[in-house]
Amino acid sequence: VVPLLGPAALGLLTSREQEQLDRHLRTCAGCREELAALTGVARRLGDLDAESALAGPPGGVADLVLARVSRERRRAQRLQGLVAAAASVAVLLAGLVTAGALTEDAPEVPMEAVAVQADRGVDATANLVAHTWGVEIKLVAAGLADGRPYTVQVRTERGELVDAGAFLGTGERTLSCNLNASVLREDAASFSVRDAGGRVRDMAEREPQAPRRRIPQRRIEAVPQEDGGLAAARALAADCRQCPLWEPATQTVWGEGPEDARLMFIGEQPGDAEDLTGRPFVGPAGALLDRAFADAGIDRAAVYLTNAVKHFRFQQRGKVRLHQRPDAGHVHACHAWLQREIGTVRPDAIVCLGATAAAAVFGAGFRLTGQRGAWHTLGNGVRAMATVHPAWVLRQPAAAQAAAYRGLVEDLRAGNEGRAGALEGSG
């Protein structure tokens, strides 16, 4: 990934290379700082007049460039072609730099020291890096019980708790880690490190299990259905074995909201935080969606939130569970549950968040890129539209996140207005 930093600063990456670099930058503070420095240099170079530049680089610059290229070649031997290209770009840029262009200090990533509340016996401090999508938390903690799970949470000005991540204690060794929370700095009131309890530890220690070739169908006990509504459906779905996702997941994550909600939002699948809590949209993407709801004038408590797939699909990487997109078979297995939610709530309008949700509602032929924001009438008479998933906004490069977030808010506002339009039409 390191050889991509120079081309990234110059805006020369392909979309695939940019996605690869973005994934790496979310977990590597060193590369983020280096990219910030390179971007600052590239910006200053862009202001230069090539005709008035020196014929050659300032004294000593060539040696510095060659030494850096040598280091990068040793660090990325599998990417020799990209390293050579990066070296050529670096030498070319050095020829255009005036004597004073590289004498300025590289821009530093601004950090803010904040207090961290912690359990007794735990000493924790943190530095914050503010972003357009939220905050990056550089945590240092000591006194953590060895192997014990802990969570880091951000309390907003409204009193809401937003998860920033989880980790296992390191005993006598001091722990340093980076975590992210989709809470803007001005909205973050306090930060805390708490013991996560036994359930997270049990999940972290459990060995990965490959799904069985044939899933045993366990008998589902009869559930009293006094009202035949969402509560009865939730109880039945808790024992669903229609696809392999139930086995490694913690629990079924059912929808949440009033049974008579007029507006329904459908996402892809639960994530790590949702799998642990049993509630939809409570992780980083859910926190961003809450903020977008507020900006769009939507009360989360008044809408119904659910997912096209009810179990968390993930890939185990050591102690970490990485999100893995559900396939068409998983969507099909959960289709009956989703239709039961829609049929019970009977909303005036549905907003699909992401391509998976849109395919579950409109069919596999639906293309989000070409039909985003367009209203359709379903067979049951309900109006529906599709927009991006809030997790997609979080994955955008920093320079594009503000625009991506505004687009999501505009679509949510249109969904709310579409609901109001449906009400007027029915009246």
N, C-alpha and C positions, 0 to 999 in steps of 0.2 A: 504493500500500500504506500510505503514511503515515496517511491518514485513518482507517484501520482500527484504529490503536493505541488511541485513546480508547475506542471500543466494546469492544475486546478486554479492556482493563483492567476494564471494567464487566461482562464476561461476556455481551455482547449480540450476538456474531457468530453468523451461521449456520454450519453445518458446512462449507459450501463456502468462505465467507470465511475461516474458521479455517484450512482447508487451504492457501489462498493465502497467508495471513500466515505460517504455519509454514514454508513453502518459502522465503519471503523472509528470515525471521529466521535461518535456518541459515547464510546467507552475509553478513548485515549486522550487524556488531557495534553500530553506532550505534543502529539501531532496537531491538536487544535491550536496550541500556542505557536508551533512552527508555521502552520498555514497562515495564521494571523500575521506573523512577521513577513512571510513571503508576499502576502497580499499587499501589505504596506509598501514593500519595495516595488512590486509591480505597478502599484498605483502611482508612485513617484516617477517611475520610468515612463509611464504613459504620458506624463506631463512634459517630458523632455522634447526638445526640438532636435530631431536626428541630424539636421544639417549643421547645427552648432555644437554637436557633441564632439568629444575628443576623438581623434583618429584611432586611439587604442585605449585600453583600460587604464585606470590609475595604477600607480605603482603598488605591487603586492597583491592586487586583486586576482591576477591570473593564478598565482600560487595558491591562494585561498580556494579558488574555484576547483583547481585540479585536486587539491587535498580533499575537498568535500566530495568530489566525484569518486575518488578512490574509496572513501568511507562508505558511500552509498552502494558502490559495486560489491563490497564485501557483505553488506547487510541484505542485499537482494539479488543473490546470484541467480535465482530462478527467473528473474525478470530482466535479463541482460539487455534485451532490445529496448525496453522502456528506460532503463538507466542510461543507455547511450543517447537516447533521444533527449532525456532531461539534461544530460551533460552538454549536448549541443546547444540547447536553448539557453543554458546558463552562460556558456561562453559568448553566445551572440548578444545576450543582454549586457554582459560585462563590457563589450565593445561600445555600447551606446551610453554607458553611464558617465556622467561628468565627475570631476574630481571630488566634488562635495556631496554627490547624490547618496553615497553609502555611508557618510559620516554620521548621519542622524541615528539616534537610538531606535531600535526596532520597537514597534508598539507592543505594550504589555497588555495581557488580558486582565481587565479590572476585576479585582476580587474584594469581597466584603466579609470581614470576620463577624460571625454571629454567635450568640449564646445557644447552647443546645441543652434541653432538659433531658435527664437520663435517670434510670433506676438507681437505687442506692448502691454504692460501690463502683459505679461506672463513671468514668471521667471522659467526656466527649467535647470536642470543639469542631467547628466547621467554618470553611470559607465558601462564599457564594459567588457564582458567576451568573449574572442576569442575562437572559436571552429573550427573544421575542415570543418564544413558545412557553417560557416558564423559567425555572431556576435549575442550575447545576449545583449540587451539594458535594463539596470535597470534605469528607468526614474523616476525622482521626479520633479513635476511641481506644481506651485502655480499661482493664478491669472486667472484660467480658468473659463470661463462663465459657470454657472450651466446648465447642460443638453445640452450644445453645443458640437457637434462632432468635434474631432480633429484627425489628422493623423500624424504619425511619419514616416519620410522618411530618407533614406540614399542616399547621392549623391556620386557616384563612381568617381574614378580618370578620367574616360572617360566622365564625365558629366551626366551620366544616373541617374534617380531617381528611387529608389527601395523602395516600401512600406514595412514598418516593422509592421504595425498594426494601429488600430483605437481605440478610447475610447471617452467617454462622460465626459465633464468637471464637476468638483465637487464643483464649487462655492468657498466659503471661505475656504473649507477644502483642504489641500495639498493632491495631488494625487501621489501615488506610484504604478508603474506597471512594469512588465517585458514584453519585446517584442523581436521578433526575425527577423533577416533579413539574407537572403542567400547571403551575400556579405562578402568576406574574409576581415580580418582586414586591411591587407596591401592595399586593393583596396578601402577602405572606406575613402572618403575625408572629409565629413562633415555630420552633423546630424541636423534635423530640426523638429519642431512641428508646424503644420499649422492648421488653421480653415478649416474643411472639407466641409463646405457649407451645404445648406439646404437639399440636397437629401439624404445624409447619415442619417441625423437626422430623416427625415420622415420615412425612412426604420426602424430605431431603435425603433421608437415609435409605429410603426404599430403592431397591435395585430396579433399573428399567426393565420392563416386561414387554416382550414382543406380543402383539395381538395373536390370539389363537386363530387357526385356520377356520374353525367353526365355532361360533359363539353359542354357548349353551343357553337355551331359552328357559329362564327361571319362571316358575308359575307366579303370576301376579295375583295377590289376594284381592278379593272384592273390596272396593272402597265405597263407603256410604256416600251417596250423592244426593244429599238433601236438596241442594239447589242446582245440582248438575253444572255448576259454574266453574270458574277458574281454580278454586280451591280443590275441587275433585280432580280436575285435569292435572294440576300440579302433583297431587299425590300419586296418580297413575304414572306420570312421566318420571317420577323418582326411580321407578324400577324398569325404565326402558332399556331394552337390550337389542334394539333393531340394527345397531352398527357397532363396530369395535371400540368406539371412543369412550363408552361407559367404563371400561375396565381400568385404564390408568388414571382417569379423572377422579377428582374428589367427590363430586356430586353433580346432579342435574341442576342447571341454572335456569330457572323459569322466569317468565316476564314479571314486571313490577309496575303497578299503577292502578288507578281506579278502574273498576270493571265497566263503568259507563264513560270512560274517557272518550273525548271527541277526536283526539289526535293520537295516532300510534306511530312510533319510531321503531324500525327493525334494523338491527345490526348484523354482523357476520356470525360471531361466536363469542362465548365468554373468554376472557384472558386469564392470566395467572391470579390476579386479585379477585376476579369474579368467581373463579373456581374455588378459591378458599373461603369466600364469604357467602356464596350462594346467591349473590345479587348481581344484576346486569349493570354495566357501565359504572364501576366504582374504581377502576384503575386510572392510569394517566390519561387514556383516551376519554374515559368518562368525565374526568375533571375538566378537560378541555371542552367537552360537550356541554357540561354545566355552565361554563363561562359563555359559550356561544348561545345557549338558551337564554341566559340573562340579557345578552346584547341584542337578541332577536325578540325580546319581550315574551318569552315562553316560560311558563311556570312548570318546572319538572314534576312537581307533585300532582299536576292536573293531567299529565299525559301518560300513555302506556308505553313502556320500554321493554323490548324483548330482542331475541336473536333468532336468526334462521336456523342455527345449529345450537343445541342445548348443552353440549359437553365441550370441554376445552381440548382441542387438538394441539399437541406440542411435541417437540423433539427434545429428548433428554441430553444435555451436555454437561456431564459431571453432576454437580449439584443444582444446575440451572435448567429451567424448563423454557425453551424457546418456542414462541408462537409459530404454528404451522397452519397454513391456510387449509380449510376443509375442502374436500373434493365433492363432486356432484353426488356421489353415493351417500355421503353424510347429510347433504342438504335434502336429498330425497327421503332418507330415513326419518328426518325430523319434520317433513312436510305436513304430516297429519297433525302434529302438535301446533305448528304455526297456524294452520287453518282453523284449529279449534279456538285458538286465542282470537283470531280475527273474527270468527263467527260468534264468539261469546261477547267480545267488547263491542263489535259492530261500530267502528269509528266512522266519522265523516270523511276522514282523509288519512292516508298512510304515507310516510316518508321513509324510503329505503336508504340506509347509510352504507354505501359501498356496493361493489359489483356482485358479491355473493348474495346479499339481501335482495338486490334487484332481480337476480336470476331466480331466486326462490319465489318471488311475487309475480314477475312478468314472464318468466321462462328463460331457457338457456340462450335464446337468440337475442336477448336484450344486450345492447352495448352502451355502457355508461358514458363513454367519451362522446358519443354522438347524441345521446338522449337525456343528458343531465338536465334537470329542472323542468322537463316537459311533463305535462299532466296526462294521465291515461285513466280511463274508466274500466274497472275490473268487472268480471262477470256478475258479481254480487251488487254492482252499482256504486261501490266505494271508489273515490278518486284517489290516485296514487302517483307519486313522483319519486325520483331517485337523485341523490347527491353523493358526495364523497364521504367516506368514513372519517371520523375525527383522527383516527390513528394515521391516516394518510397525510393529514396536515402536519402531524408531529414528525413524519419521516422526511418532510421537505427540507432542502437546504435553508440555512438561516436567512439568506437574502430573499427567499421566496415564501417564507412561512407567513409573513404578515398578509400578503395578498391571498394566499391559500385560505387563511383563517377568515378573511373578509368575505371570500366567496362562499364559504360554508355558512356564515351568518346570514348572508343574503338569501341562500337557498332555504335555510330554516325559517326565515321570516316569510318567504313565499309559501312554504308549507303551511304556516299558521294562517296566512291570508287565504290560502286555498281551502282550508277547513271552514273559515268564516264564509267564504263564497258558497260552499256546499250547503251550509246552514240557510243562507238567504235563498238559494235555489229551491230548497225543500219547503221553505215557508210559503 
